[in-house]
Amino acid sequence: MITALFTTHRRRSLATTLALTCLALTSCVSSPSEQSAEHTATPTSATIRIGTGITPETRHAAYLYAAALEQAGYSVEVTETGATREELFDSMGIDTNSPATADPSATEPAEDRIHIVPDLSGDLLLYLTDNGKISPTELEESRESARIAPSGSPTSASPQPTETLAGPTPSTSPSPTAPPLNVRGLSGSDIISYVQKSLPETVEMLDSSVATNRYGYAITSATAQKYGIRNMEDLGEHCKELAFTVQPTFTSNPAGAASLDTYYGCTPGKTIENDDRSSRTWQLITAQAQVAYLYSTNSDIKRNNLTLLDDPQGTQLAQNIIPLTRAGEIPEEAQNIVNRVSAQLDTPSLERLETLTTGENPISETDAANFWLESVKE
């Protein structure tokens, strides 16, 4: 049985609600669990533990993986992974600085570990490269060099938990052929490729989702009308008059404050740091702030008739959902099921999952996931 915090009882009216919502969902194709029916090997007897990740979007994906795997006969459990990427990797028993290779004897999910966690590609890349200060190529080359013993024999070690995971530390002598990462204008595929280079070999990355999410600057229609703001390029002359509500990493994120100043000549008159996206929306609609930094799939944008400003300079990173696994421990068929979920999870589906699980009459993540799987069947 899938277990998690904050699930709600199924309402009697759920069937009606879901049936109406189905009319707006994406076109129907074979579901991930159905597609695996002809090829399913005997599922592992071990329980596959799936982490929720650190955003609502990754939480939706985690429950989709769990529902698809459970329908295929796997024992699964959805588990909280904390609020930071340090906690996320710690829950997997992964040290992102380690040159260790995957343990060749690892063929079953390890006990007391998270085995699959979805994450957002753009933010993960910034985490692994210290906000773009380290080149992914440099990371890849340094790990390759570090894991080769002086005798020429490669070292190998199982992923081990660490007391503190602070992210990658820049090399004291960076390679002259590997300049720092320029994150502006990177395509979604570029980001995913760089994440692959930056991850340690103890982590295996499965296929990314079709769905794309990215940060953006949202305003109310009243603010747009008052200041004549149509897109990001209109912000510059009014920026000093505006308060921005942003997440705490905004000032250190190269796609945040720095790019806003560099490419749009905008330095906010006031910056309010708030880690809760719903609170940021509330600050915006109650005029405590005039601009909110939000994910594009945030259901609050449509629910409150907010405008997400166009970003012609391409300063915001694409955020595709990518499943991370402990290398070698997830059966191939289980990986295939997760990959098929990713192939079918497009942006409208992600937005609707967000709508179904939030608002005045939300349904549980488990109900939403099972409904989504039913909606993509033929």
SVG drawing of the C-alpha trace seen along z (x, -y; Angstrom):
<svg xmlns="http://www.w3.org/2000/svg" viewBox="-21 -54 72 67">
<polyline fill="none" stroke="black" stroke-width="0.4" points="0.0,0.0 1.2,-3.5 1.8,-5.4 2.3,-9.1 1.4,-12.0 -1.6,-14.3 -3.8,-11.9 -7.5,-12.6 -10.5,-10.3 -12.0,-9.7 -15.2,-11.7 -18.4,-10.3 -18.4,-13.0 -14.9,-12.2 -16.1,-10.2 -18.1,-13.1 -15.4,-15.6 -12.8,-13.4 -15.1,-12.6 -15.6,-16.3 -11.9,-17.0 -11.1,-14.2 -12.7,-16.3 -9.8,-18.8 -7.0,-16.3 -4.6,-15.3 -5.3,-12.8 -5.5,-9.2 -2.7,-6.7 -1.8,-3.4 -1.0,-3.9 2.4,-3.1 1.2,-0.1 -0.8,1.3 2.2,0.9 4.2,3.0 1.7,5.8 3.1,7.9 6.7,7.5 6.5,7.4 9.1,9.6 8.4,10.9 8.6,7.7 11.2,7.5 10.0,8.6 11.7,5.6 9.7,2.4 10.7,-0.4 10.7,-3.7 10.0,-6.8 10.9,-10.2 8.6,-13.2 11.3,-15.6 11.2,-19.2 8.5,-20.9 4.8,-20.2 5.7,-19.3 8.1,-16.5 5.5,-15.3 3.0,-14.9 5.6,-12.9 6.4,-10.7 2.8,-9.6 2.5,-8.9 5.6,-6.6 4.2,-4.9 0.7,-4.3 2.1,-3.0 4.5,-0.6 1.9,0.5 -0.5,1.3 2.3,3.4 2.7,5.5 5.5,3.7 5.4,3.0 6.0,-0.8 6.1,-3.4 6.1,-7.2 8.3,-9.0 9.1,-12.6 12.6,-13.6 13.0,-16.9 13.0,-20.5 16.5,-20.7 18.7,-18.9 21.1,-18.1 18.4,-16.2 17.2,-14.7 20.6,-13.1 21.1,-12.2 17.9,-10.2 19.3,-8.3 22.6,-7.7 24.4,-9.6 27.4,-11.9 27.4,-14.2 31.1,-14.9 32.1,-11.2 34.2,-9.7 32.9,-6.3 31.4,-4.1 28.2,-2.2 28.3,1.0 28.2,3.9 26.7,6.1 23.7,3.8 20.8,5.6 18.0,5.0 16.7,1.8 18.8,1.1 17.1,1.2 16.4,-2.1 17.1,-4.2 15.1,-6.2 15.5,-4.5 13.8,-6.9 13.4,-10.7 12.1,-13.1 13.8,-16.5 13.7,-19.6 16.6,-19.7 17.4,-23.4 17.5,-23.8 19.4,-20.5 22.0,-21.7 22.5,-24.9 22.9,-22.9 25.5,-20.5 27.5,-23.3 27.5,-25.7 25.1,-28.1 27.0,-27.7 30.5,-28.4 31.7,-25.0 31.7,-23.5 29.9,-20.2 32.8,-19.0 35.2,-19.9 33.1,-17.9 33.0,-14.9 36.7,-15.0 37.6,-15.5 35.5,-12.5 37.1,-10.4 40.6,-11.3 39.8,-10.9 38.4,-7.4 41.4,-6.1 43.9,-4.8 47.7,-5.4 48.1,-1.8 45.6,-2.4 42.9,-0.3 39.5,-2.0 38.1,-2.4 34.6,-1.2 32.4,-1.9 28.8,-1.6 27.0,-4.9 27.5,-5.8 25.5,-8.3 27.4,-11.4 26.9,-13.7 26.9,-16.9 26.3,-17.3 27.0,-20.8 27.1,-20.4 30.1,-20.4 33.2,-22.3 35.0,-24.2 38.4,-22.8 41.4,-24.8 42.8,-24.7 40.0,-24.8 40.7,-23.4 41.4,-26.2 39.3,-24.4 36.2,-24.2 34.9,-27.8 32.1,-28.3 28.6,-27.4 26.6,-30.1 23.1,-29.2 21.3,-31.9 19.6,-30.6 20.3,-26.9 17.8,-24.5 16.0,-21.9 18.1,-19.2 21.3,-21.1 20.4,-21.3 19.6,-17.5 22.9,-16.7 24.8,-18.9 23.0,-17.3 24.1,-13.9 27.7,-15.0 27.5,-16.6 25.9,-13.7 28.1,-11.1 28.2,-7.6 26.3,-6.3 23.2,-8.0 21.4,-6.9 19.1,-9.4 16.1,-8.0 14.2,-9.7 13.0,-13.3 9.4,-14.3 7.9,-16.0 6.5,-18.6 8.5,-21.8 8.3,-24.3 10.3,-27.4 10.4,-30.4 8.8,-33.6 7.6,-37.0 3.9,-37.3 1.9,-40.5 -1.7,-41.4 -3.8,-43.1 -4.0,-46.2 -0.2,-46.5 0.1,-45.9 -2.4,-48.7 -0.9,-51.1 2.6,-50.9 2.0,-49.9 3.9,-46.6 3.5,-44.1 6.7,-42.0 10.0,-41.9 11.5,-44.7 8.9,-47.1 10.0,-46.4 13.3,-48.4 11.9,-52.0 9.5,-51.1 11.6,-48.6 12.6,-51.0 8.9,-51.5 8.1,-47.8 8.3,-45.2 9.3,-41.6 8.3,-38.5 10.9,-35.8 12.3,-32.6 15.4,-32.8 17.8,-31.6 16.8,-34.5 19.8,-36.6 22.3,-33.8 20.6,-32.1 22.2,-33.4 18.8,-33.3 17.4,-35.5 18.5,-38.9 21.7,-39.0 20.0,-38.3 17.1,-40.6 19.6,-43.5 22.0,-42.5 19.4,-41.8 16.5,-44.0 18.1,-46.8 15.9,-46.0 16.8,-46.3 13.7,-45.9 12.9,-48.7 12.2,-46.1 12.8,-42.3 10.7,-40.1 12.1,-36.6 9.4,-33.9 10.0,-30.2 6.3,-29.4 4.8,-29.8 1.2,-30.2 2.3,-32.9 4.1,-34.7 0.9,-34.6 -1.0,-36.0 1.5,-38.8 1.0,-39.6 -2.8,-39.7 -3.0,-41.6 -0.6,-44.3 2.1,-43.6 4.2,-43.0 3.8,-44.0 5.8,-41.1 6.0,-37.5 8.7,-35.0 6.7,-31.8 6.9,-28.5 5.0,-28.7 2.8,-25.6 1.7,-27.1 -2.1,-26.8 -2.3,-30.1 -1.5,-32.0 -4.7,-30.9 -6.8,-30.8 -6.0,-34.4 -5.9,-35.7 -2.3,-36.7 0.0,-37.5 3.3,-35.7 5.5,-38.2 7.3,-37.1 11.1,-36.6 12.5,-37.6 16.1,-37.4 15.7,-33.8 17.0,-34.3 14.9,-31.5 16.1,-27.9 13.8,-25.2 12.7,-22.8 12.0,-19.2 11.2,-16.5 14.0,-13.9 13.8,-10.7 17.0,-10.0 17.7,-6.5 20.4,-4.7 22.5,-3.1 21.9,0.6 19.2,1.1 16.0,0.6 14.8,3.5 14.9,2.7 11.1,3.2 10.5,0.8 12.7,-1.8 10.8,-1.3 7.5,-2.0 8.8,-5.2 10.2,-6.2 6.8,-5.7 5.2,-7.9 7.8,-10.6 7.0,-10.3 3.3,-11.0 3.6,-13.6 3.3,-16.8 2.9,-20.4 -0.9,-20.6 -1.1,-17.3 1.3,-18.7 -0.8,-21.9 -4.0,-19.9 -2.5,-17.6 -1.6,-20.8 -5.2,-22.1 -6.7,-18.7 -4.6,-18.6 -4.9,-22.3 -7.7,-24.8 -11.0,-24.6 -11.8,-21.0 -8.5,-19.2 -8.2,-15.4 -5.4,-13.3 -2.1,-12.9 -2.9,-9.1 -6.4,-9.7 -5.0,-12.3 -2.2,-9.9 -4.6,-7.0 -7.0,-9.2 -4.2,-10.4 -3.2,-6.8 -6.8,-6.0 -7.1,-9.2 -4.1,-8.1 -5.5,-4.7 -6.9,-4.0"/>
</svg>
